[in-house]
Amino acid sequence: MNWAEFFYMGGRGVYVWGAYGVTFLVFAIEIALVRHKRRITLQQVRELREAGE
């Protein structure tokens, strides 16, 4: 088996690799959104602490 056959996957390579690509894209977006929300939440907590002092 060579690399071309591996990526071609019997004619289903575009579907398989496309599905992997979409899955990893969704994971990357989810991670970015969680990090962004965490940053906002920590900033709000800091502001609340400073307002209470």
C-alpha positions in Angstrom: 0.0 0.0 0.0 1.3 3.4 -0.9 0.4 6.9 0.4 -1.9 7.7 -2.6 -3.9 4.5 -1.9 -4.1 5.4 1.8 -5.5 8.9 1.1 -7.8 7.7 -1.7 -9.4 5.0 0.5 -11.1 3.2 -2.3 -12.8 6.3 -3.6 -14.1 7.4 -0.2 -11.0 9.5 0.8 -12.6 12.9 0.2 -15.6 12.0 2.4 -13.4 10.5 5.2 -10.8 13.2 5.2 -13.4 15.9 4.9 -15.2 14.5 7.9 -12.0 14.5 9.9 -11.3 18.0 8.8 -14.7 19.3 9.9 -14.5 17.5 13.2 -11.1 19.0 14.0 -12.3 22.4 12.9 -15.3 22.1 15.3 -13.0 21.1 18.1 -10.7 24.0 17.5 -13.6 26.5 17.4 -15.0 25.0 20.7 -11.6 25.3 22.4 -11.3 28.9 21.2 -14.8 29.8 22.5 -14.2 28.2 25.9 -10.9 30.1 26.3 -12.6 33.3 25.3 -15.5 32.8 27.7 -13.0 31.9 30.5 -11.0 35.1 29.9 -14.3 37.2 30.1 -15.4 35.4 33.2 -12.1 36.0 35.0 -12.2 39.6 34.0 -15.7 40.0 35.4 -14.6 38.3 38.7 -11.7 40.7 39.0 -14.0 43.7 38.4 -16.4 42.4 41.0 -13.7 42.0 43.6 -12.3 45.5 42.9 -15.8 47.0 43.2 -16.3 45.3 46.6 -13.1 46.6 48.1 
